[in-house]
Amino acid sequence: MSALTRSIDLTRPRHIEFGSGSVSMVGRWVRERGFSRVLVVADAFNAGRVDLLDLPGMVSVFSDVQPEPDAANLEMALAAAKTADAQVVVGFGGGSSMDLAKLAAVLPGSGQTIADVVGAEKVTAGRRAVLIQVPTTSGTGSEAGTRALVTDPVTQNKMAVQSVHMLADLAVVDPDLTLSVPPAVTAATGVDALAHCVEAFTNKKAHPAIDLFALEGIRLVGHWLPRAIADGGDREARAGLSLASLYGGFCLGPVNTAAGHAVAYPLGTRYHVAHGAANALIFPHVLAFNAPVVADRTAAVLAALGLPAAKESSAVFDFASRWCAGLGCEMHLSAFGVSAEDLPAMADEAHAIRRLLDNNPRDVGRDDILAMYRAAL
């Protein structure tokens, strides 16, 4: 069966509002529907600017979102949702805030725990609260998707929940909310958006209906990310990255990521490296590893980024690595405190993430992953 004839589920949020100043839509949308009890799930910084949402009624704020949230952090968010008895849950921040918001909208009062819903479509009780997602970074694309990730503190693995019930009723993507993001975070989150698009484009499940979003997302990152890093106040560059991030989110549902994210995950779960920074470090290694089996698509990725053409894996790696380093991304594991002794355990953990590795166009063995880590050390 060709990719063109293969069925694909193109699920999207019911309403997406995009553009500078669109954050004003949030409060208006809530008022028009008569809701009066709202829970905002945000990190500490965004909790300090909840007024931008202009929400009516009784507004509660859960402001203890942690980077790479774990099960304990989720339980805190769920307790806040129960206390607020919210009619509306708003995820306001990066991917961590939006992922916790998804779970806070479906789990309270459902009789299910996080352990019950890990996997695909295991949420059985639907959703009691309306869900609004408002990203403040340009990377995860979580506002567009149906997945949420939480770290299991015992196994240090990501628990992935996928449910159509976690799809936003309203996603508001206002690039102006990203103007305050510092250069290093802009770079890392931008490469995360890029990785979503690249991994979907070079995926076993790649589909023409997603390829156009993936390739345009790559082009947008290649064009606008250097400008946004150079001048954080460049509103046009910020808008370009916000659109790339949204397109990356479109890629995640029907196709998803592959080896890049699997190899990056242990950096977040073990060493609390920000997700975007982990993906930026790993991105050139996996792109080069896959190049021999998806040569045409790798060439298209390089061209979309404005990089020279290359066929040999070593050249692909060199161009991609220099590009990431030129953005200011840290490209060595040792800079994050990872030692050579840690690498075998990391390789074991990454190799166990079959839900992603099975999407990769080239089979990835445990020793292949270990070799990538050693090269990145």
Backbone hydrogen bonds, N-H to C=O, Kabsch-Sander energy under -0.5 kcal/mol:
donor,donor_aa,acceptor,acceptor_aa,energy
5,T,2,S,-0.8
6,R,2,S,-0.8
6,R,3,A,-0.6
10,L,8,I,-0.7
11,T,9,D,-0.9
14,R,168,A,-1.4
17,E,171,A,-3.0
18,F,16,I,-0.5
19,G,173,V,-2.4
22,S,19,G,-2.1
24,S,21,G,-1.5
25,M,22,S,-2.2
26,V,23,V,-1.6
27,G,23,V,-0.5
27,G,53,L,-0.9
28,R,24,S,-1.2
29,W,25,M,-2.8
30,V,26,V,-2.1
31,R,27,G,-2.5
32,E,28,R,-2.5
33,R,29,W,-0.8
33,R,30,V,-0.6
34,G,31,R,-1.7
35,F,30,V,-1.6
38,V,36,S,-0.5
38,V,58,M,-2.6
39,L,88,V,-2.8
40,V,60,S,-2.9
41,V,39,L,-0.5
41,V,90,V,-3.3
42,A,40,V,-0.6
42,A,62,F,-2.8
43,D,92,F,-0.6
47,A,43,D,-2.2
48,G,44,A,-0.8
48,G,45,F,-1.0
49,R,46,N,-1.6
50,V,47,A,-0.9
52,L,49,R,-1.6
53,L,50,V,-2.2
54,D,51,D,-1.3
58,M,36,S,-3.1
59,V,57,G,-0.7
60,S,38,V,-3.1
60,S,58,M,-0.6
62,F,40,V,-3.0
63,S,61,V,-0.8
65,V,42,A,-1.2
71,A,151,T,-1.6
74,L,70,D,-2.1
75,E,71,A,-2.2
76,M,72,A,-1.7
77,A,73,N,-1.8
78,L,74,L,-2.7
79,A,75,E,-2.1
80,A,76,M,-1.9
81,A,77,A,-2.2
82,K,78,L,-2.2
83,T,79,A,-2.3
84,A,80,A,-2.3
85,D,81,A,-1.3
86,A,81,A,-1.0
87,Q,37,R,-2.3
88,V,37,R,-1.6
89,V,130,V,-3.1
90,V,39,L,-3.0
91,G,89,V,-0.5
91,G,132,I,-2.7
92,F,41,V,-2.8
92,F,90,V,-0.6
93,G,91,G,-0.5
93,G,134,V,-1.4
98,M,94,G,-2.1
99,D,95,G,-2.6
100,L,96,S,-2.1
101,A,97,S,-2.1
102,K,98,M,-1.9
103,L,99,D,-1.7
104,A,100,L,-2.5
105,A,101,A,-1.3
106,V,102,K,-0.8
106,V,103,L,-0.5
107,L,103,L,-2.5
110,S,107,L,-2.4
116,D,113,T,-0.6
117,V,113,T,-0.9
117,V,114,I,-0.7
118,V,114,I,-0.8
119,G,160,A,-2.5
121,E,119,G,-0.5
121,E,162,Q,-2.9
122,K,162,Q,-0.5
124,T,122,K,-0.6
128,R,105,A,-0.9
129,A,105,A,-1.1
130,V,87,Q,-3.0
132,I,89,V,-2.7
133,Q,170,L,-2.4
134,V,91,G,-3.3
136,T,93,G,-1.7
137,T,93,G,-0.5
139,G,137,T,-0.7
144,A,141,G,-2.0
145,G,142,S,-1.1
148,A,161,V,-2.2
150,V,159,M,-1.9
151,T,69,P,-2.6
152,D,157,N,-3.0
156,Q,152,D,-2.5
159,M,150,V,-3.8
160,A,158,K,-0.7
161,V,148,A,-2.8
161,V,159,M,-0.5
162,Q,119,G,-2.6
163,S,146,T,-2.4
166,M,163,S,-1.9
167,L,164,V,-1.4
169,D,131,L,-2.5
170,L,131,L,-1.5
171,A,15,H,-2.7
172,V,133,Q,-2.6
173,V,17,E,-3.3
173,V,171,A,-0.6
174,D,172,V,-0.8
177,L,174,D,-2.0
178,T,175,P,-1.8
179,L,176,D,-1.3
181,V,178,T,-1.7
186,T,182,P,-2.7
187,A,183,P,-2.6
188,A,184,A,-2.2
189,T,185,V,-2.8
190,G,186,T,-2.0
191,V,187,A,-2.1
192,D,188,A,-1.6
193,A,189,T,-2.2
194,L,190,G,-2.0
195,A,191,V,-2.7
196,H,192,D,-2.1
197,C,193,A,-1.8
198,V,194,L,-3.0
199,E,195,A,-2.8
200,A,196,H,-1.5
201,F,197,C,-2.3
202,T,198,V,-2.1
203,N,200,A,-1.0
204,K,359,N,-3.0
206,A,203,N,-1.6
210,I,207,H,-2.0
211,D,207,H,-2.6
212,L,208,P,-1.0
213,F,210,I,-0.5
214,A,210,I,-2.7
215,L,211,D,-3.1
216,E,212,L,-1.7
217,G,213,F,-2.5
218,I,214,A,-2.1
219,R,215,L,-2.2
220,L,216,E,-2.6
221,V,217,G,-2.2
222,G,218,I,-2.6
223,H,219,R,-2.1
224,W,220,L,-2.9
225,L,221,V,-2.2
228,A,224,W,-2.4
229,I,225,L,-2.1
230,A,226,P,-2.0
231,D,227,R,-2.2
234,D,231,D,-2.1
235,R,233,G,-1.2
238,R,234,D,-2.3
239,A,235,R,-2.2
240,G,236,E,-2.2
241,L,237,A,-2.1
242,S,238,R,-2.4
243,L,239,A,-2.2
244,A,240,G,-2.0
245,S,241,L,-2.6
246,L,242,S,-2.1
247,Y,243,L,-2.6
248,G,244,A,-2.3
249,G,245,S,-2.0
250,F,246,L,-1.9
251,C,247,Y,-1.5
252,L,248,G,-1.2
253,G,249,G,-1.0
255,V,251,C,-1.4
256,N,251,C,-2.2
262,A,258,A,-1.7
263,V,259,A,-3.0
264,A,260,G,-1.5
265,Y,261,H,-2.0
267,L,264,A,-1.5
268,G,264,A,-0.8
268,G,265,Y,-1.0
269,T,265,Y,-2.4
270,R,266,P,-2.2
271,Y,266,P,-0.7
271,Y,267,L,-1.0
272,H,268,G,-1.1
273,V,267,L,-2.1
278,A,274,A,-2.4
279,N,275,H,-2.2
280,A,276,G,-2.3
281,L,277,A,-1.8
282,I,278,A,-1.8
283,F,279,N,-2.5
285,H,282,I,-0.8
286,V,282,I,-1.7
287,L,283,F,-2.4
288,A,284,P,-2.1
289,F,285,H,-2.0
290,N,286,V,-2.4
291,A,287,L,-1.0
293,V,290,N,-1.6
294,V,290,N,-1.2
298,T,294,V,-2.6
299,A,295,A,-2.3
300,A,296,D,-1.8
301,V,297,R,-2.1
302,L,298,T,-2.5
303,A,299,A,-2.4
304,A,300,A,-2.3
305,L,301,V,-1.6
306,G,303,A,-1.2
307,L,302,L,-3.1
316,V,312,E,-2.3
317,F,313,S,-2.8
318,D,314,S,-2.2
319,F,315,A,-2.5
320,A,316,V,-2.4
321,S,317,F,-3.0
322,R,318,D,-2.2
323,W,319,F,-1.9
324,C,320,A,-2.2
325,A,321,S,-2.7
326,G,322,R,-2.4
327,L,323,W,-0.8
327,L,324,C,-0.9
328,G,325,A,-1.6
329,C,324,C,-1.8
333,L,376,A,-2.2
335,A,332,H,-1.0
336,F,333,L,-2.1
337,G,334,S,-1.7
338,V,333,L,-1.5
342,D,339,S,-1.4
343,L,339,S,-0.7
343,L,340,A,-0.7
346,M,342,D,-2.0
347,A,343,L,-2.6
348,D,344,P,-2.1
349,E,345,A,-2.2
350,A,346,M,-2.7
351,H,347,A,-2.4
352,A,348,D,-0.9
352,A,349,E,-0.6
353,I,350,A,-1.7
354,R,352,A,-2.1
356,L,353,I,-1.2
357,L,353,I,-2.4
358,D,354,R,-2.3
359,N,356,L,-1.8
360,N,357,L,-1.2
365,G,363,D,-0.6
369,I,365,G,-1.9
370,L,366,R,-2.3
371,A,367,D,-2.2
372,M,368,D,-1.9
373,Y,369,I,-2.4
374,R,370,L,-2.5
375,A,371,A,-2.2
376,A,372,M,-1.7
377,L,373,Y,-1.1
